Amino acid sequence: MKFSTVGVLRTDHFVSGILLLSQLFLSSLAFGQNTLPVPDHIVILFEENSGYSQIIGNKHAPHINALAHMPNAAVFTQFYAKAHPSQPNYLVFFSGSSQGVEDDDLPDGIPFTTPNLCAELIAAGRTFKTYSEDLPKVGYKETSYMTGKGNYVRKHNPCMNWTGTGPNQFPDTVSQPFGDFPHAGNYASLPTVSYVVPNLEDDMHNNYCGVPPCPKTVARADDWMYSNLDSLQQWAMTHNSLFILMFDEDDNFHGNNIPVIFFGPMVKGGEYNQKVDHLNLLHTIESIYGLGHAGNSANSSSIINCWLK
C-alpha cells in the first residue's frame, strides 16, 4: 500500500508558516520596544507644588516657558502626580510604590528592600545619583538641614530610604550635594540617570504670597534653573542626553495636573495630551535601559509618541 505524502507536506508547510509568522510577530514586538531612544544621560530637575496652568504661560517663569517652546521640547498637558503631599510622589517615581507612606515624615521600616530605579540601574551596570542643593555632605541621613541658609529636606531625596547592604539597597554615596554636580566641560561624567533637587527656596516650595502661584516663588525657581542648568540643556542637545523638568504635585489645587517637559535631541517637540503619570515616566526610563519594572511600574506603560524616530 502506498501512502501519499502531499497532506503531510502541506501540513508541514502550514506549521512552518505559522512558526515563521510567530517569529515575525515577536520580532515586530521587540522592534517596537526598541523604538525608545537610549540617551547617554537623563537629568531630571524636580520642582514643587505647582499645577500645569500655574506655570505654563506664566510670565514669571520665562525660562521654563522658553524651554517649553523649543523645537525639541515635549510638553505634557495631562501629566498627573499620584498623591498628596510631596513624599509619596517622590517614592512612587523612584520605586513604583509609595511604600505605604502617606505623609512627609521619616518613613517607618527603612531602609526599604523593595525594587527601585537606582538598584535596577546599578544591577545593569549603569549609574544613578541625586544632587541635592544644601545637602551638607555626601550621604547625609538626617531629615533636614536648615542651619544658616540651608534648606535641604530628606523627603525630597527618596534614594536615602534604600541605603544599606541588603537586597535592592546601595551605598549612601548616591546622595550628593548639588555642589558636586558636574560643571560645563565635564557633563560627560554625569551618571546614567540623575535627580537634581533644589532647596526649599529654589524649587517653588516656600510660598511668599499665601496663595499660589506666587510671582516671587515662581521667578526664583525659574532663575535657579536657568543659572544652574541652562548650559546642561544646551550640552544635552549635542550629546545624546535628555533633560526632564517635572513637578512632584500641584499642592492640591488643580487635580494634580503638573507641568512636565522633556527636552533633548531625541524628542519630537510639541504638546502631548495623553493622560500619563509618574508611573508611566518610571516605566519609560526603565524600558529605555532594559531594566525590570519596580512596583506598580510593571502595570504601567512607556511614553512612546514623543520621540523622533
C-alpha positions as CSV (number, residue, x, y, z in Angstrom):
1,M,0.0,0.0,0.0
2,K,1.3,3.4,-0.9
3,F,0.8,6.4,1.3
4,S,0.5,10.0,-0.1
5,T,2.8,12.5,1.4
6,V,1.0,15.5,0.0
7,G,-1.1,16.1,3.1
8,V,1.9,15.7,5.3
9,L,3.9,18.2,3.2
10,R,1.1,20.6,3.2
11,T,0.7,20.2,7.0
12,D,4.4,20.7,7.5
13,H,4.3,23.9,5.3
14,F,1.4,25.2,7.2
15,V,3.1,24.6,10.6
16,S,6.3,26.2,9.2
17,G,4.3,29.2,8.0
18,I,2.7,29.6,11.4
19,L,6.1,29.4,13.1
20,L,7.5,32.0,10.7
21,L,4.6,34.4,11.3
22,S,5.0,33.9,15.1
23,Q,8.7,34.8,14.8
24,L,8.0,37.8,12.7
25,F,5.3,38.9,15.2
26,L,7.7,38.6,18.1
27,S,10.4,40.4,16.2
28,S,8.0,43.2,15.5
29,L,7.2,43.4,19.2
30,A,10.8,43.6,20.0
31,F,11.4,46.3,17.4
32,G,8.5,48.2,18.9
33,Q,10.2,48.1,22.3
34,N,13.4,49.2,20.8
35,T,11.9,52.4,19.3
36,L,12.5,54.1,22.6
37,P,15.7,56.2,22.4
38,V,18.7,55.4,24.7
39,P,20.1,58.6,26.0
40,D,23.6,58.6,27.3
41,H,22.4,60.6,30.3
42,I,19.0,61.6,31.7
43,V,18.9,64.6,34.1
44,I,15.6,65.2,36.0
45,L,15.0,68.5,37.7
46,F,12.4,68.4,40.4
47,E,10.2,71.4,41.2
48,E,7.5,71.6,43.8
49,N,3.8,72.2,44.4
50,S,2.6,73.8,41.2
51,G,-0.1,72.9,38.7
52,Y,0.2,73.0,34.9
53,S,-1.8,76.1,34.4
54,Q,0.2,77.9,37.1
55,I,3.5,77.5,35.3
56,I,2.9,77.1,31.5
57,G,2.2,80.5,30.2
58,N,3.2,82.2,33.4
59,K,5.2,85.4,32.6
60,H,7.1,85.0,35.9
61,A,8.6,81.7,34.5
62,P,10.2,83.0,31.3
63,H,13.0,80.4,31.1
64,I,10.7,77.4,31.7
65,N,8.3,78.7,29.1
66,A,11.1,79.4,26.6
67,L,12.2,75.8,27.2
68,A,8.6,74.6,26.5
69,H,8.6,76.3,23.1
70,M,11.9,74.9,21.9
71,P,11.7,72.7,18.8
72,N,12.9,69.6,20.8
73,A,10.7,70.1,23.8
74,A,7.7,67.8,24.5
75,V,5.2,69.4,26.9
76,F,2.7,67.1,28.6
77,T,-0.6,68.8,29.2
78,Q,-2.2,65.9,31.0
79,F,0.6,64.6,33.3
80,Y,-0.7,63.8,36.8
81,A,1.0,63.3,40.1
82,K,-0.1,60.3,42.2
83,A,-0.7,61.7,45.7
84,H,-0.5,64.5,48.2
85,P,1.7,65.6,50.0
86,S,5.1,65.5,48.4
87,Q,6.9,62.5,49.7
88,P,4.6,59.7,48.3
89,N,5.1,61.1,44.8
90,Y,8.9,61.0,45.1
91,L,8.7,57.4,46.4
92,V,6.3,56.3,43.6
93,F,8.5,57.8,40.9
94,F,11.6,56.2,42.4
95,S,10.2,52.7,43.2
96,G,6.8,52.3,41.6
97,S,5.1,52.5,45.1
98,S,4.6,54.9,47.9
99,Q,5.9,52.1,50.2
100,G,2.8,52.7,52.4
101,V,3.9,56.3,53.1
102,E,1.1,58.9,53.2
103,D,2.9,61.9,54.7
104,D,6.2,63.8,54.7
105,D,7.5,62.2,57.9
106,L,10.6,59.9,58.1
107,P,9.1,56.6,56.8
108,D,8.8,53.6,59.0
109,G,10.6,50.4,58.1
110,I,13.6,52.0,56.4
111,P,15.8,51.1,54.8
112,F,13.4,49.5,52.3
113,T,14.4,46.4,50.4
114,T,11.9,46.8,47.5
115,P,13.0,47.2,43.9
116,N,13.8,50.8,42.8
117,L,15.3,52.7,39.9
118,C,18.8,53.1,41.4
119,A,19.2,49.5,42.3
120,E,18.0,48.4,38.8
121,L,20.5,50.7,37.1
122,I,23.4,49.5,39.3
123,A,22.5,45.9,38.6
124,A,22.5,46.6,34.9
125,G,26.0,48.2,35.1
126,R,24.7,51.7,34.9
127,T,24.8,54.6,37.5
128,F,22.5,56.8,39.4
129,K,22.9,59.9,41.7
130,T,20.8,62.5,43.4
131,Y,22.3,66.0,43.6
132,S,20.5,68.0,46.4
133,E,21.1,71.7,47.0
134,D,22.2,72.4,50.6
135,L,22.9,68.8,51.4
136,P,25.7,69.3,53.9
137,K,27.7,66.2,53.0
138,V,27.6,63.1,50.9
139,G,25.1,60.6,52.3
140,Y,23.7,62.9,54.9
141,K,20.9,60.9,56.7
142,E,19.0,63.5,58.8
143,T,15.5,64.6,57.8
144,S,16.6,68.2,57.1
145,Y,19.4,70.7,57.2
146,M,18.2,74.2,58.0
147,T,21.4,75.6,59.6
148,G,22.2,79.1,58.3
149,K,20.9,79.4,54.7
150,G,20.5,75.6,54.3
151,N,17.0,74.4,53.2
152,Y,17.5,70.7,52.4
153,V,14.8,68.2,53.3
154,R,15.2,64.4,53.1
155,K,11.6,63.9,52.0
156,H,12.6,65.2,48.5
157,N,15.5,62.7,48.3
158,P,13.9,59.3,48.1
159,C,17.1,57.3,47.5
160,M,18.1,57.8,51.1
161,N,15.3,55.4,52.1
162,W,17.1,52.4,50.4
163,T,20.8,53.0,51.5
164,G,22.4,49.9,53.0
165,T,23.8,46.5,52.1
166,G,20.7,44.4,51.7
167,P,18.5,43.5,48.7
168,N,17.8,46.4,46.4
169,Q,20.0,48.7,48.5
170,F,23.0,50.7,47.7
171,P,25.7,52.9,49.3
172,D,24.7,56.3,50.6
173,T,27.2,57.9,48.2
174,V,24.5,58.0,45.6
175,S,23.2,61.1,47.5
176,Q,25.5,64.0,46.6
177,P,25.4,67.8,47.4
178,F,24.5,69.8,44.3
179,G,27.9,71.4,44.5
180,D,29.2,68.0,43.2
181,F,27.1,68.2,40.1
182,P,29.4,68.2,37.1
183,H,30.1,71.6,35.6
184,A,30.2,72.7,32.0
185,G,33.0,70.9,30.2
186,N,32.6,67.9,32.5
187,Y,29.0,66.9,31.8
188,A,30.1,63.6,30.2
189,S,30.9,62.4,33.8
190,L,27.2,62.5,34.7
191,P,25.6,59.3,35.9
192,T,23.2,57.4,33.6
193,V,20.3,58.9,35.5
194,S,20.4,61.8,37.9
195,Y,18.0,63.7,40.0
196,V,18.6,67.4,40.7
197,V,16.7,68.7,43.8
198,P,16.9,72.4,44.6
199,N,16.4,73.6,48.1
200,L,13.0,74.7,49.5
201,E,13.7,78.3,48.4
202,D,14.6,77.4,44.9
203,D,12.1,74.7,44.0
204,M,8.8,76.7,44.4
205,H,8.1,75.0,47.7
206,N,8.3,78.1,50.0
207,N,5.4,80.3,49.1
208,Y,5.8,84.0,49.9
209,C,2.3,85.2,49.0
210,G,0.0,82.9,50.8
211,V,-1.9,81.8,47.7
212,P,0.0,80.2,44.8
213,P,1.3,80.8,42.2
214,C,3.4,83.5,44.0
215,P,5.3,85.5,41.4
216,K,8.4,85.7,43.6
217,T,8.4,82.0,44.3
218,V,8.0,81.1,40.6
219,A,10.6,83.6,39.4
220,R,13.2,82.4,41.9
221,A,12.9,78.8,40.8
222,D,12.8,79.8,37.1
223,D,16.0,81.8,37.6
224,W,17.7,79.0,39.5
225,M,17.0,76.5,36.7
226,Y,18.5,79.0,34.1
227,S,21.5,79.9,36.2
228,N,22.4,76.3,37.1
229,L,21.2,74.1,34.2
230,D,21.0,76.2,31.0
231,S,24.4,75.1,29.9
232,L,23.5,71.5,30.6
233,Q,20.4,71.8,28.5
234,Q,22.5,73.2,25.6
235,W,25.0,70.4,26.0
236,A,22.3,67.8,26.0
237,M,21.3,68.7,22.5
238,T,24.7,67.8,21.1
239,H,25.5,64.8,23.4
240,N,22.5,62.4,23.1
241,S,21.2,63.4,26.5
242,L,17.7,64.0,27.9
243,F,16.7,66.8,30.3
244,I,13.4,66.4,32.1
245,L,11.7,69.2,34.1
246,M,9.0,67.8,36.4
247,F,7.0,68.6,39.5
248,D,6.1,66.5,42.5
249,E,2.4,67.6,42.9
250,D,0.2,70.6,42.4
251,D,-0.3,71.4,46.1
252,N,-3.9,70.0,45.9
253,F,-5.3,72.9,43.8
254,H,-5.7,71.6,40.2
255,G,-6.4,67.9,40.3
256,N,-2.7,67.1,40.5
257,N,-2.2,68.1,36.8
258,I,1.5,69.0,36.9
259,P,3.9,70.5,34.3
260,V,6.4,68.1,32.7
261,I,8.8,68.9,29.9
262,F,11.1,66.5,28.0
263,F,14.0,68.2,26.2
264,G,16.7,66.7,24.1
265,P,17.8,65.8,20.5
266,M,15.7,62.6,20.6
267,V,12.5,64.5,21.4
268,K,9.8,65.4,18.9
269,G,8.6,68.8,20.0
270,G,5.0,69.8,20.7
271,E,2.2,69.4,23.2
272,Y,1.0,65.9,24.1
273,N,-2.4,65.4,25.7
274,Q,-2.4,61.7,26.6
275,K,-3.0,61.1,30.3
276,V,0.2,60.0,31.9
277,D,1.7,60.0,35.4
278,H,4.8,59.3,37.5
279,L,4.5,55.5,36.9
280,N,4.5,56.0,33.1
281,L,7.7,58.0,33.4
282,L,9.4,55.5,35.6
283,H,8.3,52.7,33.2
284,T,9.7,54.7,30.3
285,I,13.1,55.2,31.9
286,E,13.3,51.5,33.0
287,S,12.4,50.4,29.4
288,I,14.9,52.7,27.8
289,Y,17.7,51.0,29.7
290,G,16.3,47.5,29.6
291,L,15.6,47.3,33.3
292,G,13.0,45.5,35.3
293,H,9.9,47.4,36.4
294,A,9.7,48.3,40.1
295,G,6.4,48.0,41.9
296,N,3.3,49.3,40.1
297,S,5.5,50.4,37.2
298,A,5.1,46.8,36.0
299,N,1.4,47.6,35.4
300,S,2.1,50.8,33.6
301,S,3.4,51.6,30.1
302,S,6.0,53.7,28.4
303,I,5.5,57.2,27.0
304,I,6.2,56.4,23.3
305,N,4.8,59.1,21.0
306,C,7.1,62.0,21.7
307,W,10.3,60.6,20.3
308,L,12.0,61.3,16.9
309,K,12.4,58.0,15.0
